[in-house]
């Protein structure tokens, strides 16, 4: 690798607000907010809306969607034609 072309990486804590989970990892991201980690050191913290701890794809829990209501709304709006168009 070429020297001096890559950004500096540092330890950063990512906090998932939806699942109330924190991850300590290395990243180039920086934040002005800090948090004291379990090892006693202080690290920058970045709040995220969703992560692997709360995303339905990773957790296996899916959201219930009102598909029947969507279909009925679509049919009301655009109507259902019984005759075929040619």
C-alpha positions, 0 to 999 in steps of 0.5 A: 500500500502506498504510504500517506494516502489512506485516512487514519482509523481509530476506535469508535463506538457505534450506538444503535438507539433502536436496540440499545446496543453498542459496538466498539470497532475501528473506523475513519468516522469521528464525532464530538460526542464521547462515551466511556467504554467497558475497558475504562477508555473514552471513545467517540460515539456515533448514534445510528438509527439501525444496525444488524442488532435491530434490522429485520433482515438480520434479526429474523423478525419481520414487520407486519404489513397491511397488504390487504388494505393496500390492495383495497386502496389501490382498487378503490383508486384505480378501479378493477376492470372486469373487461379486458382491453385490446 
